[in-house]
C-alpha cells in the first residue's frame, strides 16, 4: 500500500501488520485513552477496532477528526459496527 498522504512510519507499521488507526495513533504519540477521550469513544472500542473488529462510518469519521487525518485515508476500513 503506497499512499503519499500517509507518513512513512505509518506505512511501515502497517506493512508489519499494525492496524492503520493504531499506526497513526502511535505515530502521533497518543495512547488509547488519549484517542478515546478525543473521539468520544470508549477505550475498549478503540482496542476492539485496533484488534481488527469492523466499525461503522461514524466511528471512522470521529477517529479521523481526532487524529487530524483525512477521512479518506480510512475509507478502506469497514462500515459495519461490530466493535460497538
C-alpha positions as CSV (number, residue, x, y, z in Angstrom):
1,X,0.0,0.0,0.0
2,X,1.7,3.2,-1.2
3,X,-0.1,6.4,-0.4
4,X,1.8,9.7,-0.4
5,X,-0.7,11.1,2.1
6,X,0.4,8.5,4.7
7,X,3.6,9.2,6.6
8,X,6.4,6.6,6.0
9,X,6.4,5.4,9.7
10,X,2.7,4.7,9.5
11,X,3.1,2.8,6.2
12,X,6.0,0.8,7.7
13,X,3.9,-0.1,10.8
14,X,1.0,-1.1,8.5
15,X,3.3,-3.3,6.4
16,X,4.3,-5.0,9.6
17,X,0.6,-5.8,10.2
18,X,-0.4,-2.9,12.5
19,X,-3.9,-1.6,12.1
20,X,-3.9,1.8,10.4
21,X,-5.6,3.5,13.3
22,X,-3.0,2.1,15.8
23,X,-0.2,3.0,13.4
24,X,-1.4,6.6,13.2
25,X,-2.1,6.8,16.9
26,X,1.3,5.6,17.9
27,X,3.0,7.8,15.2
28,X,1.3,10.8,16.8
29,X,2.2,9.7,20.3
30,X,-1.4,9.2,21.5
31,X,-2.4,6.5,24.0
32,X,-5.6,4.5,23.5
33,X,-7.0,6.6,26.4
34,X,-6.0,9.9,24.6
35,X,-7.7,8.8,21.4
36,X,-10.8,7.6,23.3
37,X,-11.2,11.0,25.0
38,X,-10.6,12.9,21.8
39,X,-13.0,10.8,19.8
40,X,-15.7,10.3,22.4
41,X,-15.4,6.6,22.1
42,X,-14.6,4.1,24.9
43,X,-11.0,2.9,25.2
44,X,-12.4,-0.6,24.8
45,X,-14.0,0.4,21.5
46,X,-10.6,1.7,20.3
47,X,-8.9,-1.5,21.4
48,X,-11.5,-3.6,19.6
49,X,-11.1,-1.6,16.4
50,X,-7.3,-1.8,16.5
51,X,-7.7,-5.6,17.0
52,X,-9.5,-5.8,13.7
53,X,-13.1,-5.7,14.6
54,X,-15.1,-3.9,12.0
55,X,-16.7,-0.5,12.8
56,X,-19.1,2.0,11.3
57,X,-18.5,5.2,9.3
58,X,-19.4,7.4,12.3
59,X,-16.6,5.9,14.3
60,X,-14.2,6.3,11.3
61,X,-15.1,9.9,11.0
62,X,-14.7,10.6,14.7
63,X,-11.3,8.9,14.8
64,X,-10.1,10.6,11.7
65,X,-11.0,14.0,13.1
66,X,-9.4,13.2,16.4
67,X,-6.1,12.1,14.7
68,X,-6.3,15.1,12.3
69,X,-6.1,12.9,9.2
70,X,-8.3,12.9,6.1
71,X,-11.3,10.5,6.5
72,X,-10.5,9.2,3.0
73,X,-7.4,7.5,4.3
74,X,-9.6,5.3,6.5
75,X,-12.2,4.7,3.7
76,X,-10.9,1.2,3.0
77,X,-11.9,0.2,6.5
78,X,-15.3,-1.4,7.2
79,X,-18.7,0.2,7.6
80,X,-20.1,-2.5,9.8
81,X,-20.4,-1.8,13.5
82,X,-19.1,-5.0,15.1
83,X,-16.8,-3.2,17.6
84,X,-19.6,-1.3,19.4
